[in-house]
Amino acid sequence: MRIAIVTGASSGMGRELALQLPQWEQFDELWVIARRTERLEALKEGYPFPVRPITLDLTEPDALEHFRGLLDAAKPEVGLLANVSGFGKFGRYDQIPVEESLNMIDLNCKAYVALTELTLPYMKRGAHILMLDSLSAFQPVPYLNVYAATKAFVLSYCRSLGQELKPRGIRVMAVSPGWVNTEFFDRATQTSKDAVTYYNRWYEPKDVMATALRDLYRRKKDVSIHGFPVRMQVRMVKLLPHSVVMNTWMRQQKHNKLPPED
C-alpha cells in the first residue's frame, strides 16, 4: 500500500495541500493528521482515493508513539510526508507564557523531526518530504522571536536533510511563504493585538500550495517561495545586516520607541 501523510490537514495550508494533491500524484490512501476529527472526516467527501483521519495532538509524546504504531502495523510505502502542522504566537517575550513558547518548539520543530525520522524507513527512491516553513526563517523577528527561531530551525533541517537523502533519491523541500490568510492568526494574535499591526501583503493558501506542489514535483528546489515580492525580500535580508533588517521591522510595527520603565 502506497500512502501520503499530511499533518495539520484540518485547515489552512495543510487542508489545501490535501485538496490539491490528487492533481499531482495518486495514492492508495491518504493519512491526514490533526486534532479536529470532524474536519478530517470532511476531507473524505468526494476525494479520489481513501482518506484515513488520524486524530492526534503532535505535542503529546503518546501521539508520536501512536504514529509509530500505525506505521508498524500497516507497513506502508510512504510516497509523500507533508509536515504542515504548526502555530505561532505574536507578542513580547514576557507576554507569551513559557508553556506556549515551549509548545511552539514542540510542534514546529520536535514533531517535524520525530515524524520525519519515524517515516523515513518506509520511504523509497522517488518519495518526497515537504515541510511548512516561513519567510521569518530568513531573519530574526522581534515580537515573533520564538516562532521565527523555530522556522529557522525547519529551514536548516530541510536543507541539510535533503543533502543526506540525495543518495536515496528522496527529495526534501521547505515551503516559506509570507503572510497567508489562514486561521493561524486567530491563535497568533490572542496574546497581543498590537505586536504585529503592519502586513505588507496577503496571499491565499490555495495559491501558495499550488506553487509549492509545482515546485515539489516539477522543479528541483529545496525551498518554495510564492510571490515575487516575497522572493525579493528574501534576497534583500540575505544581503543586509541583521541589525538593519530588525530595525526596519521595528519601525514598520511601530516598536521603535523604548517602553516606559517600571
C-alpha positions in Angstrom: 0.0 0.0 0.0 1.4 3.4 -1.1 0.3 6.3 1.0 0.7 10.1 1.6 0.7 11.6 5.0 -0.3 15.2 5.7 -0.2 16.8 9.1 -2.2 19.9 10.0 -4.8 18.8 7.5 -7.8 20.2 9.3 -7.5 23.7 8.0 -5.4 26.3 6.2 -2.3 25.2 4.3 -2.5 21.5 5.3 -6.1 21.2 4.1 -5.3 23.0 0.9 -2.3 20.7 0.2 -4.5 17.6 0.8 -7.2 19.0 -1.6 -4.7 19.8 -4.4 -2.5 16.7 -4.0 -4.6 14.4 -6.4 -3.7 16.8 -9.2 -0.1 15.7 -8.9 0.0 12.1 -7.6 -2.3 9.3 -6.8 -2.0 7.1 -3.7 -3.7 4.1 -2.3 -4.6 6.0 0.8 -4.2 9.5 2.3 -3.4 9.7 6.0 -4.5 13.1 7.4 -3.4 14.1 10.9 -4.8 16.9 13.1 -6.6 17.5 16.4 -10.1 18.1 15.0 -11.7 14.9 13.9 -14.8 16.3 12.2 -12.6 18.5 9.9 -10.5 15.5 8.9 -13.7 13.4 8.3 -15.0 16.1 5.9 -12.0 15.5 3.6 -13.4 12.1 2.7 -16.3 13.6 0.7 -15.6 13.4 -3.0 -11.9 12.6 -2.5 -10.5 10.4 -5.4 -8.8 7.8 -3.1 -9.4 6.7 0.5 -8.8 9.1 3.3 -7.8 7.9 6.8 -8.4 10.5 9.5 -6.0 10.2 12.4 -6.8 12.5 15.4 -3.5 13.4 17.2 -2.0 16.2 19.2 1.6 16.0 18.0 2.9 17.9 21.0 2.0 14.9 23.2 4.7 12.2 23.5 2.0 9.5 23.3 0.9 10.8 19.9 4.3 10.0 18.4 4.3 6.5 19.8 0.8 6.1 18.4 2.0 7.2 15.0 5.0 4.8 15.2 2.5 2.0 15.9 0.3 2.9 12.9 3.3 2.7 10.6 4.5 -0.6 12.2 1.0 -2.2 11.8 0.4 -1.0 8.2 4.0 -1.2 6.9 3.1 1.1 4.0 5.3 2.7 1.4 5.1 6.4 2.1 5.4 8.4 -1.1 4.8 11.8 0.5 5.2 13.1 4.0 4.0 16.7 4.4 4.7 18.3 7.8 2.3 21.2 7.8 1.1 21.4 11.4 2.3 24.3 13.5 1.4 27.5 15.3 2.8 30.9 16.3 2.2 33.5 19.0 2.8 37.2 18.5 4.0 39.3 21.4 6.8 40.5 23.6 8.9 37.8 25.3 7.2 38.5 28.7 3.7 38.5 27.2 3.8 34.9 25.9 3.6 32.2 28.7 6.7 30.0 28.7 4.4 26.9 28.2 3.2 28.4 24.9 6.8 29.1 23.8 7.8 25.5 24.5 4.7 24.2 22.8 5.7 26.1 19.7 9.1 24.4 19.8 7.5 21.0 20.4 5.1 21.3 17.4 7.1 23.3 14.9 10.4 21.6 15.5 10.3 18.4 17.6 7.2 16.9 15.9 8.7 17.6 12.4 11.9 15.8 13.3 10.1 12.9 15.0 7.5 12.3 12.2 10.2 12.6 9.6 12.6 10.1 11.2 9.8 7.7 12.1 8.6 7.8 8.5 11.9 7.6 6.6 12.3 3.8 7.0 9.1 3.5 4.9 10.2 5.7 2.1 11.8 4.7 -1.2 13.5 6.4 -4.1 11.2 8.9 -5.7 9.5 9.8 -2.4 9.0 13.4 -1.3 9.1 15.3 2.1 7.5 18.7 2.3 7.8 20.9 5.4 5.9 24.2 6.0 8.3 26.9 6.9 8.0 30.7 6.8 9.5 33.9 5.4 10.5 34.5 9.1 13.1 31.7 8.8 15.4 34.0 6.9 15.6 36.8 9.5 15.4 37.4 13.3 11.9 38.8 14.0 11.3 40.6 17.3 7.8 40.1 18.8 7.8 36.7 16.9 11.1 35.7 18.3 10.4 32.0 19.3 8.2 31.4 16.3 10.8 32.8 13.8 13.5 30.8 15.5 11.5 27.5 15.1 11.2 28.3 11.4 14.9 29.0 11.0 15.4 25.5 12.5 13.0 24.0 9.9 14.8 25.7 7.0 18.2 24.4 8.2 16.9 21.0 8.9 15.2 20.7 5.5 18.3 21.8 3.6 20.8 19.5 5.4 18.4 16.5 5.5 17.9 16.9 1.8 21.6 16.6 1.2 21.8 13.4 3.3 18.9 11.9 1.4 20.1 12.5 -2.1 21.8 9.1 -2.4 18.4 7.5 -1.5 16.6 9.6 -4.2 14.2 11.3 -1.7 13.6 15.0 -2.2 13.1 17.4 0.7 11.6 20.9 0.3 10.7 23.7 2.6 7.7 26.0 1.8 8.5 29.5 3.0 5.5 31.9 2.5 4.9 35.4 3.6 1.6 36.4 5.2 -1.1 33.8 4.3 -4.8 34.3 5.0 -5.5 31.3 7.3 -6.8 30.5 10.9 -3.1 30.8 12.0 -3.8 34.4 13.0 -6.8 33.6 15.2 -4.4 32.0 17.7 -1.3 34.1 16.9 -2.9 37.4 17.9 -4.5 36.2 21.1 -1.6 37.2 23.3 -1.1 40.7 21.9 -3.2 42.7 19.4 -0.5 45.3 18.7 2.7 43.2 18.5 2.1 42.9 14.7 0.0 45.6 13.0 1.7 46.1 9.6 1.1 43.4 7.0 2.6 44.4 3.7 0.7 41.9 1.5 -1.5 38.9 1.9 -1.6 35.6 -0.1 -4.2 32.8 -0.2 -3.4 29.3 0.9 -4.6 27.8 -2.4 -2.1 29.9 -4.3 0.8 29.2 -2.0 0.2 25.4 -2.1 -0.3 25.4 -5.9 3.2 26.9 -6.2 4.6 24.5 -3.6 3.3 21.4 -5.3 4.6 22.6 -8.6 8.0 23.2 -7.1 8.0 19.9 -5.4 7.0 17.8 -8.4 8.4 19.7 -11.4 11.4 21.7 -10.1 14.5 20.8 -8.2 14.1 23.3 -5.4 15.0 23.0 -1.7 12.8 26.0 -0.8 9.5 27.1 -2.4 8.6 30.8 -2.1 5.3 32.0 -3.5 5.2 35.6 -4.9 7.8 37.8 -6.5 7.8 40.4 -3.6 8.5 37.7 -1.1 11.4 36.3 -3.1 12.8 39.8 -3.4 12.5 40.3 0.4 14.4 37.0 1.0 17.2 38.2 -1.3 17.4 41.5 0.5 17.5 40.2 4.0 20.4 37.9 2.9 22.4 41.0 1.9 21.6 43.4 4.7 23.0 43.2 8.3 20.5 41.7 10.7 20.5 44.9 12.7 19.2 46.8 9.7 16.6 44.2 9.0 15.3 44.2 12.6 15.3 47.9 12.9 13.2 48.2 9.7 10.8 45.6 11.1 10.5 47.5 14.4 9.7 50.8 12.5 7.1 49.1 10.4 5.4 47.7 13.5 5.8 51.0 15.4 8.1 49.4 18.1 10.9 51.9 17.5 10.3 53.6 20.9 11.6 52.2 24.1 8.9 51.0 26.6 8.4 53.1 29.7 10.5 52.0 32.7 8.6 50.3 35.6 
